[in-house]
Amino acid sequence: MDATAQYRLYIGGDDVDAASGETFEALNPTTGRPWATMALAAAEDVDRAVRAARRAFEDERWCGLSPTRRGRLMMRLADLIAEHAEDIAAVEVADNGKLYKEMLAQLRVIPEWLYYFGGLADKIEGRVIPLDRTSVLNYTLREPLGVVGIIVPWNSPVLLTMYALGPALAAGNTIVVKPSEHASASIVDTLRLAEEAGFPPGVLNVVTGAGEAGAALVDHPGVAKIAFTGSEQTGKRIAAQAGARLAPVTLELGGKSPNIVFADAAVDAAEAGVLAGIFGAAGQSCVAGSRALVARGIYDELLERLERRTSAIVLGDPMDGLTEMGPIANLPQLERVEAMVAAARGEGARVVTGGSRAEVAGFSDGLFYGPTILDGVDNDARIAQDEVFGPVLTVLPFESEDDAVALANATRFGLAAGVWTRDVKRAHRVARRLQAGTVWINTYRAITFNSPFGGYKASGFGRENGIEAVEAFLQTKSVWCELSEDVQDPFVMKI
């Protein structure tokens, strides 16, 4: 990969510099050194992108395109992403340090989102409303909103973009994406394929930059809706900003997901599920199972198993197929992980394993943190309540099913939860009681394009994926048509 890669904004089908000419460096977290420069967008550039998207929205080449043809364009883009999967995956690794094998697996499944939503494009239908006045035809139209702003984080940039982009395009909207300043390159590379796929210029746009660009996108009067994935605090600010101009939002804000292991669970499977739930992607996942709630009767056994396996996790170069966990994606996040573990220690937590930065041979400047397990923690401690977004697992015991449910729900978040048990009645009973948008039974981290995904409580609102997702990018128009020749004049007296 070119160590001096240069990325520009993608607006109206063209690669363009920021109006100011300013750029910023993209840091490779594995090496700790810059690998590319990105254009630094400001409010003026966001305005250019929104105007380009609005022109495309009103262009007959897009708004006059049949839903079936629109779906075919999306499928063509899916094919191109599949063709470029290896290159885009490598770019994501350079940007966020996640394992190449994981990023490649994501890039190979991402086309399924566009195939699915492309197939839904011509299934969006209105309906005819039966009225008392049979001479009147009343029907509904389902119409796109306009320009949609999509703001995504750094952990899985292209995949999380597709969660919103797929249904938004299927509905007929045009798009401006603002990626995280910590991982922008893969989104630019991916959406630049739109031209080759045949999309009219301006349907898909990317503005790279920091907080100013994101705020300008949220505030722009030409943006009809914001879809945001990221932190709770940023989500609150975005909801308030968009609400000030009555723009709707979809928010996916992460969580503090419990992975509940009952005494009758298949322990080998539960062990693997707890490990994958927190240390997959170095814990940098919105659904990370960061709280393991374990039945008292098997607590010591499972904790010993987890300690043994965790201490053996191989850290290293994410491009190496033997590596099991890569670095933390950026320095601010690494410092957050360190601070939260230090605070947990101060509150009495015991470090079972890990608990500090890790040294990896050949990567002295890499942002590595050892996979960490903490116990001796109260459920109301900060480490058990706030999202770490790193490889830190808090293990807590429970005494009964009611106790497990109470502990699981005693958090302001509600994105996901795992349940490990051989008792099918208990599994479904507990699933109904858990306050989470997704509940996995005897598995974890399973997400797909046709199953709705989203959170309860502070984990956000709205749903991504599945048929429900398209509804969030449509508005309904009611049309009334008088079919009779009778004159309906309320000012003419009838005797």
Secondary structure, DSSP 8 states (H G I E B T S, - for coil): --TTEEE-EEETTEEE--TT--EEEEEETTTTEEEEEEE---HHHHHHHHHHHHHHHHSHHHHTS-HHHHHHHHHHHHHHHHHTHHHHHHHHHHHH---HHHHHHHHHHTHHHHHHHHHHGGG----EE--SSTTEEEEEEEEE-SEEEEE--SSSHHHHHHHHHHHHHHTT-EEEEE-BTTB-HHHHHHHTHHHHHT--TTSEEE---SHHHHHHHHH-TTEEEEEEES-HHHHHHHHHHHHHTT--EEEE-----EEEE-TTS-HHHHHHHHHHHHHGGGG-STT---EEEEEGGGHHHHHHHHHHHHHT--B--TTSTT-SB---SSHHHHHHHHHHHHHHHHTT-EEEE--SB---TT-TT---B--EEEES--TTSHHHHS---SSEEEEEEESSHHHHHHHHH-SS--SEEEEE-S-HHHHHHHHHHS--SEEEES--S---TTS-B--SGGGEES-BSSHHHHHTTEEEEEEEEE-SS----TTS---
